[in-house]
Amino acid sequence: MELSYQSTRGGEAGVTASQAILKGLAADGGLFMPSFIPKLDRSMKELSLMTYQETAYEVMKLFLTDFTEAELKSCINQAYDSKFDTEEIAPLSKADGAYYLELYHGSTIAFKDMALSILPHLMTTAAKKNEVKNKIVILTATSGDTGKAAMAGFADVEGTEIIVFYPKDGVSPVQELQMVTQKGENTHVAAIHGNFDDAQTGVKKIFNDKEFAKLLEEKGYQLSSANSINIGRLVPQIVYYVYAYAKLLLNEEIKEGEEINVAVPTGNFGNILAAYFAKLMGAPIKTLICASNENKVLFDFFQTGTYDRNREFILTTSPSMDILISSNLERLIYLSAGGDATANANLMKALGESGSYSVTSEMRERMKGFVGGFASEAENKAAIKKLFEDTGYLIDTHTGVASTVYSNYKEETKDDTKTVIASTASPYKFSRSVLEAIEGNQETKDEFEIIDHLSRVSGIVIPQAVEEIRTAEVRHTTVCDADQMKEAVLGFLN
Ligand SMILES: *Cc1c(COP(=O)(O)O)cnc(C)c1O
């Protein structure tokens, strides 16, 4: 059965999966949604015996219905290979009673690799299927991890160019070094003066600029997005929640049909939405714990039903979650409105105009499976330190947010349902903040002294991704204002 995709704002419908992947964002500014959420057609018992790659096929085939079996398997096998430093691809580690699902074993040591190592293959396959002659230009705003993971995925992929914008002072030194040293003739990076929301808003504006699209078309280019709004990122992310459940079953940590909770450190709402999709597909997931840092716009939303971005933007030690406009939330809004695109479009219009909107009590009722929580900087630090001292298990600052929120949730609700915590980055990616959490101020040490020290303290081998940037040459030096992004794109393409 072919699944078709439509815009959450009603302007486009009847789009195939491959077309939705190529377009990224719908023409009316909405996000693509499948016309229904398919159910898993394998039991968890069957899935428990499968490899990550096999599980990926079983999940993704249900969404990407215009890909052939051979095409999809080829994409999967090219993505989930020795680029990952563990055969399991997404291993589970048990610590202090929770299961940490380690999503950071790919080439850029953050969870973005889980989707961005396959997106380029999905996209080039989609381009072939749809006889696209233009060069595809991937345009991406990043709060640090997407940009690097997207460039690593797309570097020197034929028929593509990739352009990344990041906030100059909003990423960690390791994140910035990873980006500015990126190799590949088709990779382009610019730092902008502004924060992540400025970068993301600028990218969205470019996508909605019809005249600019025409200009690019004349030059033989068309834009697409590697941001987490692309359905080609959302779908691969569903896989690891199904996989995690199946492995818990295999390892007899849970019984068949037993419900689990999932806690996710959340920014753009992509990762946790994927967990929700896994639930809707039939994975026995009870509560989705949405963990925010001090930019707690989602916590407030789940508390009150009002989304309000009119507030101070706070720079935290979990920069990949420093976001006030969570793009993927639109998909939940749309689902909660019962697929009413007009209702959703009106709310998104209000968000654009006044920076806030409120949902109805009926919609809130449909979102009951989500609970929001947030961690202060101090709580996050303390949680990382305590987990490390009690168990020897070291987590990064993003995972620390989820860990804190989960602990608080458990204490408040006494809900002792077994819980998977999405572990979204290697502690080495945010080594200064992690080391400061466990040993206090590290002002006098430089970045690599910190990394080496962290390795001695934790005993965790320094990942290849970090070793690489020690000596790599800086290749990208462009800096621009948020209102010059269009010019920067043209500059890169000429
Ligand atoms: C992107 C990112 C997040 C947030 O994920 P969303 O899908 O945007 O909610 C959390 N942690 C890390 C390390 C990330 O890179």
The ligand as an SDF file (V2000), in Angstrom:
LIG
                    3D

 15 15  0  0  0  0  0  0  0  0999 V2000
   19.9730   17.9420   18.2670 C   0  0  0  0  0  0  0  0  0  0  0  0
   20.3160   17.4860   19.6100 C   0  0  0  0  0  0  0  0  0  0  0  0
   19.3450   17.3760   20.6120 C   0  0  0  0  0  0  0  0  0  0  0  0
   17.9050   17.8030   20.3960 C   0  0  0  0  0  0  0  0  0  0  0  0
   17.2260   16.9550   19.4990 O   0  0  0  0  0  0  0  0  0  0  0  0
   15.8860   17.4580   18.8120 P   0  0  0  0  0  0  0  0  0  0  0  0
   15.5390   16.3910   17.8240 O   0  0  0  0  0  0  0  0  0  0  0  0
   16.2290   18.7560   18.1400 O   0  0  0  0  0  0  0  0  0  0  0  0
   14.8730   17.6300   19.8740 O   0  0  0  0  0  0  0  0  0  0  0  0
   19.7270   16.8750   21.8420 C   0  0  0  0  0  0  0  0  0  0  0  0
   21.0040   16.5290   22.0930 N   0  0  0  0  0  0  0  0  0  0  0  0
   21.9590   16.6320   21.1470 C   0  0  0  0  0  0  0  0  0  0  0  0
   23.3500   16.2520   21.4980 C   0  0  0  0  0  0  0  0  0  0  0  0
   21.6530   17.0940   19.8660 C   0  0  0  0  0  0  0  0  0  0  0  0
   22.6130   17.1780   18.9550 O   0  0  0  0  0  0  0  0  0  0  0  0
  1  2  1  0
  2  3  1  0
  2 14  2  0
  3  4  1  0
  3 10  2  0
  4  5  1  0
  5  6  1  0
  6  7  2  0
  6  8  1  0
  6  9  1  0
 10 11  1  0
 11 12  2  0
 12 13  1  0
 12 14  1  0
 14 15  1  0
M  END
$$$$
